[in-house]
């Protein structure tokens, strides 16, 4: 890729990486399972589980990205509908985060894992993300904010690769952090302001996509 190409699409790439980072770092089924596995089965099992989640994320990322390409080629109306769906899902995430931030008595429900081998840990993480209906919506919302109808295929591939690197850092990082009791207790203590900040970020992203013009 040339320097001109990177400079041209750098703002969109930064937007995509920001939204994706917030999305994968926010609490959800994968985060809770990684936390439970790290605390009950140890760091190695949690890392294997995390890599399974990342693999599932890669699958949905490819589906979402190439779905955008197909939508652009097929119909501008379909492309617009996909962007609107992503924006509405971001509003849903914002609402859920704000509701959680306003809930005082909220206990973190950790899903205890009974995984024995690293292979089973990986497969469990993979199946979790492949069967999670929210996973493709996160990718759809992420790409909706940062893409337009002129985005070339190399840009989509670069965006997916960088997002997957972010996913590895976040999920494997959680596996390491949550293997220590101090880190999990810290998250529980600061959950409400963390959720409030997430709500603002999701809401701002939703407004951006729903008010943007599709050329």
N, C-alpha and C positions, 0 to 999 in steps of 0.2 A: 504494500500500500504506500502511496506517495504521501509526502508531507502535506500537500494541498488537500488530499482526501481526508486526512486525520483532522486538519484544522477546520474543514468545512463541517464535519459531523461530530466534532468534539463536544459542543454544547449538548447535543441530543444524547450522546453517549454518557455524559456526566449525569444528565437527568435520569436516564435509564438505570444507571448504577446506583444512584441515590435512592430511587423508589424501590428497587429490588433489595437493596441492603436493609432498608426499613422493614420491608415485607418479610424477609426471611428471619430477621432478628427479633421480630415481634413474637410474643407468646402464641403458641398454637399446638396442635397435636404432636408434630415432630419435636418441638422443643420440650414438651412435657415427657415424651417417651425417652428422649436423650437424657433428660434429668433423672428420670426414674432408673434407667439402665446404669447411668454413671454411679448413682448412689447405692444400687443394690447388687450390681454385677461387676463394677469396676471400670476403669478407664478404657481398657482395650475393647471390651464389648461395646461401650458407648461410641468409640471411634468407628468401629465396624458398622454399627447402626447408622451413624452419621453419613458414612460413605454410601450406604444404601439409599438414604434420603437424597443425597446429592445426585445419584444416578437417576432416581425417579424424577428429580427436578430437571435434569438434562433432557429427559424424554419429553416432558411437558413443554420445556422451552423450545425444542425443535418443532413440536406440533403447533404451538402458538405462533412462532416466527413464520413458518412456512404457510400457516393459515392466513397470516396477514398478506403474504405475497399473493396467494391465490385470491384473496378477497379484492386486492387492488386490481388484479388482472380481470376479475370477473365482473365486478360492479362497484362503483363508487358508493352506492347506497349501502351495500353490504359492508364495505370498509368503514363507513360512518357508523353503522350499527354496532360493529365490533368495538370501535372506540367508545361509543356511548355505554356499552356493556361494561367496559373496563372502568370508566368513570363512575358508574353507579356502584360497582363493586368497591371502589375506593371509598365512596361515601358510606357503604355498609361497614367497612373496616374502621372508619372514623367513628361512626356511631357506637360500634362495639367497644372501642377503646375508651371513649368518653363515658359510656355506661359503667365500664369497669373502674375507671378513675373515680366515679362518684359513689361507688359501693365501698362502704367503710369496712364492713365485716366480710372479707373475702379471703377464703383459704385456698391456697394453691394445691390443687389435686394432682398429686404425682402418681403416675401410672407405674406400678412396680413391674419390672420385667423378670421373666423366668428363663432367660436365654442362656444356654450352656456354651455353645461354640460360637466362634467369630463368624463362621459362615451363616449360621442361623440368625445372628445379629444383623448381618448385612441384608439377608433376604427379608427379614422383618421390616427393616427400614425402607427397603425398596418397595415392598407391598404396601406399606403405610402411605407412601407418597403417590404411588400409582393409583390407589383406590380412594385417595382424598379428593373430593370434587372441588375443593378450594384451590388446590395446587395449580391447575390450568388457569383459573381465574386470576391468581396472583401474577402469572406471566402475562396474561392478556392485559391486565391493568398496567403492568410495567411497560410493556411495549406500546400500549396505546398513548401513554404520555410522551414518550420520546421519539415516536416514529411519525413520518408523514408519507404521502403517496409517492415520494421520490426516493425513498430509502433503497439503496442497492443491496444485492445479496451479500457482498463481502462485509458490509456494515452489520447486517443481521448476524452473520457468523461471528464477527468480532464481539458483538454485544453479548451473544450467548456464551462465548468462551470466558469473557471477563466476568459475567454474572455467575458462572459456575465456579470460578476462582473465589468470588466473594462467598458463595454458598459453602465451599469447603472451609474457608477461614472461619465463617460464623458457626457452622454446625460442629466442626471438629473442635473449634475453640470452646463451644458450650460443653462438649464432652470432657475436655480438660478441666474447665472451671467447675462444672457441677459434680466432679468427683471429689471436690472439697466441700465440706459442710458450710464453711464460712461464706462461700460465694452464693450458694442457694439461699441462705438466710438473708444476705444483703439484698438480693433481688426481691424477696418477700417484703422486706422493710420499706423499700423505695418503689413498690409496685405502682401506687396511685399517681405520683408525678410522672413516672415513666409512661404510663398509659395515657395520661393527659397530653404529653408531648407527642406521642404517636398519633393521637386523634387529630392534633393540629396539622401534622405533616400529611396524613392521609387526606384530610379535608382540603388542604391547599392543593394537593395533586389532583383531587377530583374536580375542583373548580377550574383548574388549568385545562384539563382535557375537555370538560363539558362546555367551556366558553371559547375554546379555540376553533378557528375556522379550518375546514378541510378543503384544500384547493383541488 
